[in-house]
Amino acid sequence: MENLFRLVDHEDFFARRCIMVNGPVIVGAGPSGLATAACLRDQGVPFEVLERADCVASLWQKRTYDRLKLHLPKAFCQLPKLPFPEDFPEYPTKRQFIDYLESYAKHFEINPKFNSCVQSARYDETSGFWRVNTVSTTGSTRSEVEYICRWLIVATGENAECVVPDIDGLCEFGGEVVHASEYKSGEKYKGKKVLVVGCGNSGMELSLDLCNHNASPSIVVRSSVHVLPREIYGKSTFELAVFLLKWLPVWLADKLLLLFSWLILGSIEKYGLNRPSVGPMELKNTQGKTPVLDIGALDKIKSGGIKVVHGIKRFSYGRVELVGGEVLDIDAVVLATGYRSNVPSWLQDGDFFSKNGFPKQPFPQGWKGNAGLYAVGFTRRGLSGASCDAVRIAQDIGNVWKCETKQNKKRTTAGHRRCISQTF
């Protein structure tokens, strides 16, 4: 009897450490993972969602600043099968978007395995299954769990890890240095001189927030940048761009967008913001660089509230020396230097993803790989691109699932008939 109990305990131990998933495993419970899970639910396909944080949409909940709003109209940011509430504004706030995502997960009964960090995932050719190894933490308890599945959906997205550049002398600066993911509000920087490194949408908006809280921000614009108004004569610039690209070649759509921008914003070059030689939409399509949609930072630059500087040579205690020799006294540094994919650190697959963590095939082909591997949220086209991939992935898996389910039902029915015949 003692040996029997030992055997049961031994089997339970391995059952806890190895879980067979009847359906796909989705890695990531951000908007991309939630959208894919909802579409799979609509197809009747079971799934498991693994999330390293303790909540859905952890990037939005834990690594965004307070004043953040969606830069695009809500019609381009809602996920499949469930639109935003009608009373939401055209550009929902951070809190409203988080509420929407949480209600989205609840509506489609998506219950991720939180605090489950994927360490590795590899395809086992012998068994024909994916083996996903995770480390789960609950309080002080740490456990390792392996999930075995037929389909693996990578939904960790383009912004999984912070990019912190190696800048000469930064460790000697002595003042506060934070990544934009840690920045919440400019309130604590009142009266301080702050250097914002990076001139994308985040860098521009953080500089505006600092200025509004009576700080003195300087923004580093190392290279050229496209700045467009968020709206053109009452119409969303993004919506206008989508419309133009339906009827015109990219180069002509870019020329029209830049003409409208010049009419509204005027020349930005005299303020130290040089435009790239390639148009904004072409640059977005070819290099993934998103144009800045201005929501007020440009006016602060024009009035001198935000100072534009070009290139950092080195930091020293309380100072930064710029390319060209100018030296600025500063109190704090905010690194608005972006994020990157972390897929190469855990996915053992060299065919589908490149070294930068993005699918090798460009949009719209980059959603499906071999051996049941899929990717969602790597289109560089925001939430609308992720939603498009989510629908395709769910339909692709759903077609196989429904076909095999029907076959299994037929086999079961046929088996029952033979059994009854033999019994009588």
N, C-alpha and C positions, 0 to 999 in steps of 0.2 A: 504493500500500500504506500509506503514511504517513497519507493522508487516511482510509483505512478504520479504522486504529487510533484515530485521533482521534474518529471517529464512534462506535466501540464504547465508548471511554472516556466520551464525552459521554452515551451512552445509559445506561451503568452508573451514572453520576453521578445522573441523574434517577431511575433505578430504586431507588437507595438512599434517595432523598429522598421518594418517593411510593410508598406500599404499599397495594395493594387487598386488603381483608380479605373473605374468603369467609364471611360471617356477621357477627354483631354485634361492635362494640367496646364493652368494659366499661371505664369510667373509675373506677378505684379498686379496690384489692386488700385492702380491709378485709373484715370478716365478710359485709357485704351483697354485695360483688362476688364473693367466693368462693362464697357460697351460690347466686348466679345462675349463675356459671360451672359449678358442679357440676350444677345442674338442666338447663342447656343440654347438658352432656356426656351426661346421661341421656337426653336427647331426640335425641342424635346430631347436634347442631348445632355446627359449628366456631365459634370465637370468638377474640378477642384481648383481653387484659387489660392496661391501661396503669396504671402506679403511679408516682407522683412520688418516693416514698421507695425505699430499697434493700431492703425486706423487706415481707412481708405484714403486715397489721394494725399499721401503723406507730404508730397512736395508742396501742395497747396496749403495744407494744414500747418506744417512745421517750418517751411523754408521760404515763405513769401512775406513781403512787407505789408503793413496794415492798410495802406491807401490803395492797394492794387485793385484794379478793375479789369475785366476782359477788354482787350484792345480791339476785338472784333465784335460785330453785332451778334446778339444771342442766337439768331437764326443759323449762324455758321459755327456755333459752339455747342449746340445741344447734341446729345447722344441719341443713337437709334432707339426707336420704339417709345420714347417718352420725351415730349418737348418741355421746355422751361414753363413754369407757371405764367399765366397771362399777365399777372400784375408785376412781374419782374421788369426792371428798366431795360432799355436797349443794350446797355453795357452793364451787366450785373457786377456787383461788388464781389470781393473775395469771399466774404461770409455767405452771400447768396449762392455763389457757385458751389461752395462746400456743402451747404444745405441741400442743394439740388443733387449732388453726387451721393450724399448719404441717403436721401429719399429714393434715389435711383436704385441703389443697392438693396434697400428694403423692399421696394416695389417688385423687383425681380428675384427676391429671395436669394441674394448673393451673400454668402457667409464665408469670407476668406479665412484661411488659417493664418492668423496674425502672428507676428514675432517668429516667422519661419524664414530664415535667411538661406537662400540656395547657395550651396558651396560649389556644386558641380552638376552638370547634366551631360550625359553621353548616350549615344544610341548603341544598344547591344545588338549587333547583327545576328548573333546566334539565336536569341529569343525573338527578335523583331520588336523589341520594346525600348522605350526611353527609361533611363534610370536617373532619377533626380534626387540628389542627396542634399538634405537640409539640416541646419542646426536650429532647434527651436528653444526659445527661452520663455519661461513663465516664472516671474519673480526671481528667486535664486536657483531655480531648477533649470538644468540644461540637458537637452536630449537630442539625439541624432536620429533622424527619420529618413528613410528612403522611399520615394514614391515611384511606382512602376506604372507606366502608361503607354498607350499606343500613339497618342498625339501630344506634342509639346508646343505650346503657344508662348512665345517670348513677348511680354508686354511691359518690360521694364523701362522702355521709352528712351528718348534722346537725352534726358536730363537726370540720369541716375546718380551721377557723381559730380561734385563741384570741381571746377578747374581752378587751381591756384598756381599762378605762374611763378617761376623762379626769377625774382628781380634782385639785382645786385644791391646788397646792403639792407634789404628789407628787415632782416633779423636784428639789425643795429638801430632801427628807427626809434624804438623805445615807446612810442605811443600806441594807441589802440589800432589794431588791424583786424578787420572782419571781412568775411566773404558776404556777398549780397544775400546769401541764404540765411545769414544770421541777423541781418538788418531788419528792424521792425518799424522804426519811426525816427524822424529827425529831431524829435523833441529833446533827447539827451545831448544833442550836438549844438544846442543853441549857443551862439557866440563863438563857436569853434571854426577853425579853418580845416576843411575836410577835402582830401583828394579822392576823387572817384575815378577808378581805373577801369575803363571800358565805356564805350559810347553806343551800346545797343539800346533797346527799349528799356531795359532795367536800369542801365547807367543814367540815361536821360531822366527817367522818372524819379530815381533816387536823388539826383541832383536837384530836381524841382522840389521834392519833398524837403530836402535840407534847406533850400532857399526859403521855402514857406515857413520853416521853423527858425528863421533868423540865423542860420549858419552861413558860412562863406565857402561854398563849394567851388572847386576847380575840377573840370572833367578832362581826362586824358583822351584825346582823339588821335590815335597813333596812325590811322590810315583813313582812307576816304569812306564816306558814309552817305547813304540816301536818307534824307529826312522828308517825309510826306505828311501832309495834314491828315488827321484821322478822318475828317469828312471833307468832301468837295461839294460846295454849294448844297449842303444839307443831305448829301448822299454819302454813305460809307465809302471810303477810298477802296477798301478791300472788295466791297460789293461791285463797285464800278470797274475795278480791275478784272474781276471774274467775268463781268458782262463783256468788256472789251475783248478779252481773250477768246470768247466764243466766236467772235466775228472777224477778228483782226490778227495778223501775225504778231509775235511777241514784240518785235522791234518797234512796230507802229503803236501798239498799245503803250509801250514804255514812253515813247515820245509824247503821246497825249497826256499821260499821267504827269510827266515832268513839266509840260506846258501848264497844266492846271495848277500844279504845285507852285510854279514860279509866279503865277497870277495871284495866288493866295498868300504865299510865304515871302515872295520876293527872292532876291539873290541871297544864298546862304554862304557863299564862298568868302565874302568879305568879313564874316564872323569866325573864320577859321574852320569851316565845315566844307570840305571839298568833296564833290560828288564823284563816284567812280565813273570810268568811261563806259562801263556796261550798264544798261538800264536796270531798274529795280526788280522787275519780274524775271528778266533773263538771269540776273545775278542770283535770285532766289532759286530758280529752277536748276541752275548749273552748279552753284556752290553752297546752296542752302542758307545764304545770308539774308536775313529778314530786314527789310527797310524799317527805319524808325518811324512810327506813327506819332506825330507830335501832339501832345495834350497840354502844352503850355511852357515846356522847357525852352523852346526857341525864343519866346518873348523875354524870358529871363536872361538868356544869352545876349540878346540884342540890347537889353537895358544894363548889362554888366553885372547882374545878380549872380550869374554863373559864368565863370571864367573858363575859356577853352585853352588848353595847353597841348603841346605836341611832343609826345615821346618822353620816356623816363630813362635817364642815364644811370643814376644810382641814388640810393637812399643813404642818409646819415642820421645822426641823432636829432630828431625834431625837424628834419629838413629833407627836401628832395631836389636833386639836381636834374634839370631837364636837358634833353638834347638841344644843343645850341648854347648851353652855358647858364641859362637863367636858374636861379635858386629860389625855392619857395619855402617859407616857414609853415609847417602844417602841424595840426594836433592829432589827426586821425586819418586812416586810410580805409576806404571801402572798395573791395575788389569785385566789381561787376563784370567778372571775366568769364561768366557762363558755366556751362555744364557739359558733360559728355556721357556717352553710353558706357555701361560697365560690362556689356555682354562678353567680350573676350576674356574676362577674368573668371568666368564660371562655365560658359558653354563650350564643350569640347566638340567643335564642328568647324572645319576650316573651309568648307565649300560654299556655304550660304552667306555667312557674315564676313565682312572684311576686318582688317586690323583695327579700324576706327569704331567698330561696333555697330555698323550699319549694314543692311543687306547689300550685297554686291550689285544686284540688279536694281536699277532706278525705278521710281514710281512710274507706272502702276504695277510693275511686275514683282516688286520686292516683298510680297506678302506670303509667298509659298515656296518652301524648299523641298528637299527630298526626305523620305522616310518619316513623314508625318510631322515635319517641323514647319512652324508658321511664325510670322512676325507681324506685330501690329503696333502702330505708333512711331514708326521710323520714316515717315514719308516726307518730313520737313514741311508739311502742309497743315500743321495744327490739328485741331480736333476734328475738322471735317475730313481730313485725310485718314485719321485713325478710325473714324466711324465707317468710312468706305471700306477699309481693310477688314474691320470687324464683321461687317455684313458678308463679305466674300468668304472669309474663313469659316464662319458658321454655316453658310450654305454648302461649302465644300465638304466639311465634316458631316453635316446633316444629311447630305445625299447618300454618303456611304453608310451612315448609321441607320437610316430608314430602310435602305435596301437590305442590309444584313439582318435587321430586326424582322422584316417581313419573311425572309428566308428561314430564320430560326422558328418563327411561328408556324410556318408550313411544315417544317420538319417535326415539330412538337405534335402538331395535329395528326400528321401521318403516323407518328409513333404510337399515339393513343389508339388509332384505328387498328393497327396491327395487334396491339396488346389486348383490346377488347375482343377481337376476332379469335385470338388464341384462348382467351378465357372461356368464351362460350363454346 
